[in-house]
Amino acid sequence: MKKSLPLFVFIFFSFNVLGQNLYLKITADATSELRTIDSISYKKIHANAKGITDEANSFSEKLKRIGFLENEIVSNKKTNDSTFVFNFKLGKKTDFIYINIRSNSELKNLGVLDSKKDTLKMAFSETETFLNATLNKLEQKGYSLAKLRLVNLKSEKNILTADLNFETEKLREVNDIVINGYDKFPEGHKKEIRRRYKNKIFNQETLKSIHADFEKFQFVTQTKYPEILFKTDTTKVYVYVEKAKPNRFDGFIGFGNDDKGDLKINGYLDLLLVNSLNVGERFNLYWKSDGNKQTTFNAALELPYMFRTPVGMKASLTIFKQDSTFQNTQTAIDLGYYFNYNTRAYIGYQSATSNDIQNLQGSTIRDFENSFLTGNFEFTQFKNDDYFFPEKTLVNIKGGTGKRTSENSNNNQFFANIDLRKNLYLNDKNIIYIRSQSFYLQSEDYITNELYRFGGINSIRGFNENSLQANALYSILTEYRYVVAPTIYLHSIIDFGYFQDKTTKNEGNLLGLGFGFGLLTKNGLFNLIYANGSKDDQQIKLSNSIIHISFKAKF
C-alpha cells in the first residue's frame, strides 16, 4: 500500500522554504532497485510542496508501466531546508503479460486484432502501447468512444494474465456539419461539403480533412480548429469561420494628348472580387493601355456549385488592340465539374473575331474568325496564411480543336496552353518559385494577329508587355525568394524561353535576368522588379532594362 506524506507536514515545511526551490530525491534500499530508479528520469526541482507530492506519485505510475506493480513509498523525510527524500520499495517485477482475446469476436471481425490467436503475449512494458494502438485502430474505424480494459488480472511469477474487455457505442458517422461565424456562407459550397461528408465514418482523419477543405476557401478564415459534438444518435462537426478579405485591386490611370491634341487615356487596372455576393463567385477585370500602341481588356466570371451541385461555370471576354493595325475579340464559356473546390475539369466553347483595322488584308494580317471546342483542367493549392505568396501550386492545362475562317481559306486548328506554378519552401525564409508557361498552335498557315502574345510582368520579364508573338512558346520562369522580415522580401529573376514565329520565320531563345523586392504595408503589397531581356546571343545592355511596378491592395 502506498504511503503519502501528510499534507500538514508539507504546509509546515513550505512556510520555512518560502521563496526558494525545493528538491526531490528518490532512492531505494536495495542496490538493484536503486539502479532501476536512477535509470528513470523525473523532475527534481519544484516550486512548492504539492509539486513534490505529484512528482512522487507520477514516478510510482512510471514504475507500474514497466512492470513494478507492487511498488510503494516506504518513507519520506526532509534532510535539510529544501531537500525531500522519498524511499521506494519496488517489489516483484512483472516481465510479461498474456492477454486473452478469445471472447472478443467483435474486435477480430473489425480487423483490429489477429483473428488467428486467442492469446496475445508481449512484454509488460508494451501493454500501454498495445492498448493505445488498438484504441487508435478503433477510432480510425469510427468507434471514437470505444473503451478497452484489462480485467480478471492474475499474477504468477513474472507473468500477468488478463482478459481484454471491449466497450463501445454505435459506429460514429458524420451526420451534419454546422458552420458558425458566417451566416451568409455560400449555400452551394455548404451543401456540397455536407454531401461529401454525409454518413462518412468519423475519425480524426475525417476531422482533419474537413479542416483542410475549409482552408481551400479563400473567402473565409477558420478562427479555430473544428469541434465535435457526440450525441446518442448523431455526430455533428462544428466549423468556426469568419469572412475573409480576398478582394484585390491594383492600378492607376493617366490622361494625356497625342500629336494631334486628342485626349489619350493610359493606365492599368487589375481587379479581383471574390464572394462579394455571398455565392462564392470570382470576378476579374483587367485593363491596360499605354495610350498609343496597345490596349488589353479582359473580364472573367466564375460561378461555382451552381444550383447547389458540384457543377460550375466560367465565362470570359478578352479584347486586344494593337495600335491602328488590328483588334481581336475573344469570348469563352465553360461548364465544369468540381472534384473538390481546388480541382476542376471543364468543357467549353471559345471563339474569336479579328479585324484588320487598316483593311490591308495582307498575307500576314487579315480578318479572321475562329472557334474551338475546349477542355480545361485546373488545380490550385493556396497557403492562405502567407500574404506574400498565397498561391502555393497551380496547374492549368487547356486545349482546343476547331477551325479558322479567313478570306478564301478555312483551316483546321489545334491549340494547347499550359501554365504550371510551384513554390518550393526550403524553410520559412527561403523559397524557390518555378513557373512553366507553354503555348502551341497547330495550323496549315498562320496569321500574325492570331498568334500568342507574351512578354512583361506576367510572362518573360525584361520585355515590354505583349511585345513578343509566337505560334509556339516554351518557357521556364524562376525566382529565388528570401524573406528578410515579415514585411519585406527580396528575389532574383532568371527567365528562359524558346519561341517560334512562322509568320516571320523567326525563332530563338529568350533570356530575362533581374531582381526585385516586395514590401508589405498596411494598405497592400508593393512590388518592384528590375529586369533585362535579350534574344539569342545578344549582348545584355542596361539601356534595354525595364522596371515593372505593382501595388496590390486587399479589401
C-alpha positions in Angstrom: 0.0 0.0 0.0 1.4 3.4 -1.0 2.1 5.8 1.9 1.6 9.6 1.4 3.3 12.4 3.2 0.7 14.1 5.5 -0.4 17.4 4.0 0.1 19.4 7.2 3.8 18.4 7.2 4.3 19.9 3.7 2.4 23.0 4.7 4.7 23.5 7.7 7.8 22.9 5.6 6.6 25.2 2.8 6.5 28.2 5.2 10.1 27.6 6.1 11.3 27.4 2.5 9.1 30.1 1.0 10.8 31.9 -1.8 13.3 29.1 -2.6 13.3 26.0 -4.7 12.5 22.6 -3.3 14.4 19.5 -4.3 13.2 15.9 -4.7 15.4 12.9 -4.3 14.1 9.4 -4.9 16.0 6.4 -3.6 15.8 2.8 -2.5 17.5 0.5 0.0 18.4 -2.3 -2.4 21.2 -1.6 -4.8 19.4 -3.3 -7.8 16.3 -1.2 -7.1 18.4 2.0 -6.9 19.9 1.2 -10.3 16.3 0.9 -11.7 15.3 4.2 -10.1 18.3 6.0 -11.5 17.5 4.9 -15.0 14.1 6.6 -14.9 14.0 10.4 -15.3 12.0 12.6 -13.0 11.7 16.3 -12.2 13.9 17.2 -9.3 13.4 20.9 -8.8 10.0 22.2 -7.7 8.4 25.5 -6.6 6.2 24.1 -3.8 5.4 21.0 -1.8 2.5 20.0 -4.0 4.8 19.6 -6.9 7.0 17.2 -5.0 4.0 15.1 -4.0 2.6 15.0 -7.5 6.0 14.0 -9.0 6.5 11.2 -6.4 3.0 9.8 -7.4 3.9 10.2 -11.1 7.1 8.3 -10.5 5.1 5.4 -9.0 3.0 5.3 -12.1 6.1 5.1 -14.3 7.3 2.1 -12.3 4.0 0.4 -12.8 4.1 0.8 -16.5 7.4 -1.0 -16.7 6.2 -3.9 -14.5 6.7 -2.9 -10.9 3.0 -3.2 -10.0 3.6 -3.5 -6.2 5.9 -0.5 -5.8 5.3 1.6 -2.7 6.7 4.6 -0.9 8.1 3.3 2.4 9.2 6.6 3.8 9.7 10.2 3.1 11.7 12.8 5.0 13.2 16.2 4.9 17.0 16.0 5.0 17.7 19.8 5.0 15.8 23.1 4.5 15.0 22.4 0.9 15.5 18.6 0.1 12.9 15.9 0.5 13.9 12.2 0.1 11.3 9.6 -0.9 12.3 6.0 -0.4 10.7 3.4 -2.7 10.3 -0.3 -2.5 9.8 -1.7 -6.0 8.7 -5.3 -5.2 8.5 -8.1 -7.7 8.7 -7.2 -11.4 6.2 -8.4 -13.9 8.1 -9.0 -17.2 5.4 -10.4 -19.4 1.6 -10.2 -19.9 -0.7 -12.8 -21.6 -3.9 -11.1 -22.8 -6.9 -13.4 -23.5 -8.8 -12.2 -26.6 -10.9 -15.4 -27.2 -14.2 -13.7 -26.3 -13.6 -10.6 -28.4 -15.0 -11.7 -31.7 -16.2 -8.2 -32.5 -12.6 -6.8 -32.3 -11.5 -9.7 -34.5 -14.2 -9.1 -37.0 -13.2 -5.4 -37.2 -9.7 -6.4 -38.1 -8.3 -4.8 -35.0 -6.9 -8.0 -33.5 -5.3 -11.0 -35.1 -8.2 -13.4 -35.6 -6.0 -16.5 -35.6 -4.9 -16.0 -32.0 -6.7 -16.5 -28.7 -3.9 -15.1 -26.5 -1.6 -12.2 -27.1 1.8 -12.5 -25.4 4.1 -9.4 -25.0 6.5 -7.7 -22.7 4.6 -6.0 -19.9 6.2 -2.6 -20.8 4.5 -2.8 -24.2 1.0 -3.1 -22.7 0.1 0.6 -22.7 1.4 1.0 -26.3 -0.7 -2.0 -27.4 -3.9 -0.6 -25.8 -3.3 2.8 -27.3 -2.6 1.4 -30.7 -5.8 -0.8 -30.5 -7.9 2.2 -29.5 -6.4 4.2 -32.4 -7.4 1.5 -34.8 -10.9 1.5 -33.4 -11.0 5.3 -33.7 -10.0 5.1 -37.3 -12.9 2.6 -38.0 -15.4 5.0 -36.4 -15.5 3.9 -32.8 -14.4 7.1 -31.3 -15.8 6.4 -27.8 -14.5 2.9 -27.5 -13.0 1.7 -24.2 -10.6 -1.1 -23.5 -9.9 -2.5 -20.0 -7.9 -5.4 -18.7 -10.0 -7.4 -16.3 -9.6 -10.7 -14.3 -6.0 -9.9 -13.5 -3.9 -12.8 -12.2 -0.2 -12.8 -11.4 2.1 -15.8 -11.3 5.8 -15.5 -11.0 6.8 -12.8 -13.5 3.7 -13.2 -15.8 0.4 -11.3 -15.6 -2.6 -12.8 -17.3 -5.7 -10.8 -18.1 -8.9 -10.7 -20.2 -9.4 -7.8 -22.6 -12.8 -6.1 -22.1 -14.2 -4.1 -25.1 -16.9 -1.5 -24.6 -18.3 0.8 -27.3 -21.3 2.6 -28.6 -22.6 2.6 -32.2 -20.4 3.3 -35.2 -19.8 7.0 -35.5 -20.6 8.7 -38.8 -20.7 12.4 -39.7 -24.4 13.4 -39.6 -24.0 17.1 -40.1 -21.5 20.0 -40.4 -22.5 23.2 -38.6 -20.9 26.4 -39.8 -20.6 29.1 -37.2 -19.5 32.7 -37.6 -20.6 33.4 -41.1 -24.4 33.3 -41.5 -24.3 34.0 -45.3 -21.8 31.2 -46.1 -22.5 30.3 -49.8 -25.3 27.7 -49.9 -23.8 25.8 -52.8 -20.4 25.3 -51.1 -22.2 24.4 -47.8 -24.4 21.8 -49.5 -21.5 20.3 -51.4 -19.2 19.9 -48.4 -22.1 18.4 -46.4 -22.9 16.0 -49.2 -19.2 14.9 -49.4 -19.0 14.0 -45.7 -22.6 12.9 -45.1 -22.5 9.4 -43.4 -18.7 9.2 -43.8 -17.0 7.3 -41.0 -15.9 9.8 -38.3 -12.4 9.8 -37.1 -9.6 12.3 -36.6 -8.6 12.0 -40.2 -12.1 12.9 -41.3 -11.9 16.0 -39.0 -8.5 16.9 -40.4 -9.9 16.5 -44.0 -12.9 18.8 -43.2 -10.5 21.4 -41.7 -8.3 21.2 -44.9 -11.3 21.6 -47.2 -12.4 24.8 -45.5 -8.8 26.1 -45.7 -9.2 25.9 -49.5 -11.9 28.5 -49.5 -10.2 31.9 -49.9 -13.3 33.8 -48.9 -13.2 32.5 -45.3 -10.7 32.2 -42.4 -11.1 29.5 -39.8 -10.9 31.0 -36.3 -10.3 27.7 -34.6 -10.0 24.0 -35.2 -13.3 22.2 -35.8 -15.0 20.6 -32.8 -17.2 17.5 -32.4 -20.5 17.1 -30.6 -21.3 13.4 -29.8 -25.0 12.8 -29.1 -26.7 9.4 -28.5 -27.8 9.1 -32.2 -25.8 11.8 -34.0 -22.3 13.1 -34.6 -22.0 16.8 -35.6 -18.9 18.7 -36.6 -18.8 22.4 -35.8 -16.7 24.6 -38.0 -15.8 28.2 -36.9 -15.1 30.7 -39.7 -15.2 34.4 -40.4 -15.5 36.2 -43.8 -12.0 36.9 -45.2 -10.9 39.8 -47.4 -9.6 38.2 -50.6 -10.6 41.0 -53.0 -7.6 42.6 -54.7 -7.1 45.9 -56.5 -4.0 47.1 -58.4 -3.9 50.0 -60.9 -3.5 53.6 -61.9 -4.9 55.9 -64.6 -3.4 58.8 -66.6 -4.5 61.3 -69.2 -2.6 63.0 -72.0 -2.7 64.3 -75.5 -1.4 62.8 -78.7 0.4 64.6 -81.5 -3.0 65.8 -82.8 -4.1 67.1 -79.5 -6.7 64.4 -78.9 -7.2 63.1 -75.4 -5.4 59.8 -74.7 -6.1 57.6 -71.7 -3.4 55.4 -70.4 -3.3 53.2 -67.3 -3.6 49.9 -65.7 -6.3 48.1 -63.7 -6.4 44.6 -62.2 -9.4 44.0 -60.0 -10.4 40.7 -58.4 -13.7 40.3 -56.5 -14.3 37.1 -54.6 -17.6 36.2 -52.9 -18.9 39.7 -52.9 -22.5 38.3 -53.5 -22.0 35.5 -50.9 -22.3 32.8 -53.6 -18.5 32.1 -53.8 -18.2 33.8 -57.2 -15.0 35.2 -58.7 -15.0 38.2 -60.9 -11.8 39.5 -62.5 -11.4 42.7 -64.5 -8.1 43.6 -66.2 -7.4 46.6 -68.4 -4.2 48.1 -69.6 -3.5 50.8 -72.1 -0.3 52.6 -73.0 -2.2 55.3 -74.8 -0.7 54.6 -78.1 0.3 51.1 -79.2 -1.7 48.5 -77.1 -4.9 48.2 -75.2 -5.9 45.0 -73.4 -9.2 44.3 -71.7 -10.3 41.1 -70.0 -13.3 40.3 -67.9 -13.9 36.9 -66.4 -16.6 35.5 -64.2 -16.7 32.1 -62.4 -19.7 30.7 -60.7 -19.0 27.5 -58.6 -21.5 25.0 -57.3 -24.4 26.2 -59.4 -27.9 25.1 -58.2 -26.1 23.6 -55.2 -24.4 20.9 -57.3 -20.7 20.2 -58.0 -21.2 21.9 -61.4 -19.7 25.3 -62.1 -19.5 27.7 -65.0 -17.0 30.3 -66.1 -17.1 32.9 -68.9 -14.7 35.5 -70.2 -14.4 38.3 -72.7 -10.9 39.4 -74.0 -10.2 42.4 -76.3 -6.7 43.2 -77.6 -6.0 46.1 -79.8 -2.6 46.7 -81.5 -2.3 50.4 -82.3 -4.2 51.0 -85.6 -3.3 47.6 -87.0 -5.8 45.1 -85.7 -8.2 44.3 -82.9 -9.0 40.8 -81.5 -12.2 40.0 -79.6 -12.4 36.6 -77.9 -15.2 35.1 -75.9 -15.2 31.8 -74.0 -17.7 29.9 -71.9 -17.0 26.7 -70.0 -19.1 24.2 -67.9 -17.1 22.4 -65.3 -17.3 19.6 -62.7 -15.8 20.3 -59.3 -14.0 17.2 -57.9 -13.3 19.4 -54.9 -13.1 23.2 -54.6 -9.5 23.3 -55.9 -9.7 20.6 -58.6 -12.0 21.1 -61.6 -12.4 19.9 -65.2 -14.2 22.0 -67.9 -15.5 21.5 -71.4 -16.3 24.7 -73.3 -16.6 26.7 -76.4 -14.2 29.5 -77.4 -14.4 31.9 -80.4 -12.6 34.9 -81.6 -13.0 37.6 -84.2 -10.1 39.7 -85.6 -10.4 42.9 -87.6 -7.8 44.3 -89.9 -8.3 48.0 -88.9 -6.4 49.4 -91.8 -8.2 46.9 -94.1 -4.9 46.0 -95.8 -5.8 42.3 -96.0 -2.2 41.4 -96.4 -0.6 37.9 -96.2 0.3 38.3 -92.5 -2.5 40.4 -91.1 -6.1 40.0 -92.2 -9.7 39.5 -90.9 -10.5 36.1 -89.5 -12.9 34.2 -87.2 -12.1 31.0 -85.3 -14.0 28.7 -82.9 -12.8 25.8 -80.7 -14.3 23.1 -78.6 -12.1 23.2 -75.5 -11.1 21.1 -72.5 -9.6 22.5 -69.4 -8.2 21.1 -66.1 -7.4 23.3 -63.2 -5.8 22.6 -59.8 -4.8 25.2 -57.2 -3.4 25.0 -53.8 -3.3 28.0 -51.5 -1.3 28.9 -48.4 -3.7 31.4 -47.0 -1.5 32.4 -44.1 1.2 33.6 -46.5 0.4 37.1 -47.6 3.5 37.3 -49.8 2.9 34.1 -51.8 -0.6 32.8 -51.1 -0.7 30.6 -54.3 1.4 27.5 -53.5 0.6 25.4 -56.5 -1.2 25.9 -59.8 -1.8 23.6 -62.7 -3.8 25.0 -65.6 -4.0 22.9 -68.8 -6.2 23.9 -71.7 -6.5 22.5 -75.2 -8.9 23.0 -78.1 -9.7 21.8 -81.5 -11.5 23.9 -84.1 -11.1 25.9 -87.3 -10.2 29.3 -88.5 -12.1 31.1 -91.3 -10.5 33.9 -93.2 -10.8 35.3 -96.7 -10.7 32.5 -99.2 -9.4 30.0 -96.7 -10.5 27.6 -94.0 -8.0 25.9 -91.7 -8.4 23.2 -89.1 -6.5 24.2 -86.0 -5.5 22.8 -82.6 -4.0 24.7 -79.6 -2.6 23.8 -76.2 -1.9 26.2 -73.3 -0.1 25.0 -70.2 0.6 27.0 -67.1 2.4 25.3 -64.1 3.5 27.1 -61.0 5.0 25.9 -57.7 6.5 27.5 -54.6 9.2 25.2 -53.1 9.6 26.1 -49.4 13.2 25.3 -48.3 12.2 26.8 -45.0 10.2 29.8 -43.8 12.7 32.4 -45.2 13.9 30.7 -48.4 11.5 29.8 -51.2 12.2 28.8 -54.8 9.5 29.8 -57.3 9.2 27.9 -60.6 6.8 28.5 -63.4 6.5 26.8 -66.7 4.5 28.6 -69.4 3.9 27.0 -72.8 1.7 27.5 -75.8 1.3 25.7 -79.1 -0.9 26.5 -82.1 -1.0 24.0 -85.0 -2.3 25.2 -88.3 -1.6 24.9 -92.0 -0.7 28.5 -92.2 -0.5 31.4 -89.7 -1.8 34.9 -89.4 0.1 37.5 -87.3 -3.0 38.7 -85.5 -3.9 35.2 -84.3 -0.5 34.5 -82.6 0.0 34.2 -78.9 1.3 37.4 -77.3 3.6 37.4 -74.4 6.3 39.4 -72.6 6.0 41.5 -69.4 5.5 41.1 -65.7 3.2 38.0 -66.2 5.5 36.1 -68.5 9.1 36.5 -69.5 10.3 39.6 -67.7 12.7 42.2 -69.2 10.5 42.7 -72.3 7.6 45.1 -72.9 4.1 43.9 -72.2 2.8 41.7 -75.1 5.7 42.8 -77.3 6.5 39.3 -78.4 4.5 36.9 -80.5 4.7 33.2 -81.4 2.8 30.2 -82.6 4.9 28.1 -80.1 6.4 29.1 -76.8 8.2 27.0 -74.1 9.4 28.9 -71.1 10.7 28.4 -67.5 10.4 31.4 -65.1 12.2 31.2 -61.8 12.8 33.2 -58.7 14.8 32.7 -55.5 12.9 34.4 -52.8 14.4 35.4 -49.4 12.1 36.8 -46.7 14.1 39.4 -44.9 11.4 40.3 -42.4 7.7 39.7 -42.0 7.0 42.8 -44.2 9.8 42.6 -46.9 11.3 40.0 -49.2 13.9 40.1 -52.0 14.1 37.9 -55.1 16.2 37.1 -58.1 14.8 36.6 -61.7 16.1 34.1 -64.2 13.6 33.5 -67.1 14.3 31.4 -70.1 12.2 30.7 -73.1 12.2 29.3 -76.7 9.7 30.8 -79.2 8.8 30.1 -82.8 7.0 32.6 -85.2 6.3 31.0 -88.6 4.7 34.2 -89.9 8.1 35.9 -89.9 10.2 32.7 -90.0 11.7 33.8 -86.7 12.7 31.6 -83.8 15.2 31.7 -81.0 15.9 31.8 -77.3 14.9 34.4 -74.8 16.6 35.3 -71.5 15.3 37.6 -68.7 17.6 38.4 -65.8 16.9 40.7 -62.9 15.9 41.2 -59.3 13.1 42.7 -57.3 11.5 43.1 -53.9 8.1 43.1 -52.2 7.1 45.4 -49.3 4.0 44.7 -47.2 2.3 47.8 -46.0 -0.9 48.3 -44.1 -2.6 49.2 -47.4 -1.3 46.3 -49.5 1.7 44.7 -51.2 4.2 46.9 -53.2 6.3 45.1 -55.8 9.2 46.4 -57.8 11.0 44.4 -60.5 14.1 45.4 -62.5 14.7 43.1 -65.4 16.8 43.0 -68.6 15.7 40.9 -71.6 17.8 39.6 -74.5 17.3 37.4 -77.5 19.6 34.5 -78.5 23.3 35.6 -78.0 22.6 39.3 -77.9 24.8 41.2 -75.6 22.9 42.4 -72.5 22.5 46.2 -72.5 21.5 48.1 -69.4 19.6 50.5 -71.7 17.2 47.6 -72.5 16.3 47.2 -68.9 12.6 47.5 -67.8 11.2 48.3 -64.4 7.8 46.7 -63.5 5.9 48.2 -60.6 2.7 47.0 -59.0 0.8 47.6 -55.8 -1.9 45.1 -54.8 -4.4 46.3 -52.2 -6.6 43.7 -50.5 -10.1 44.6 -49.2 
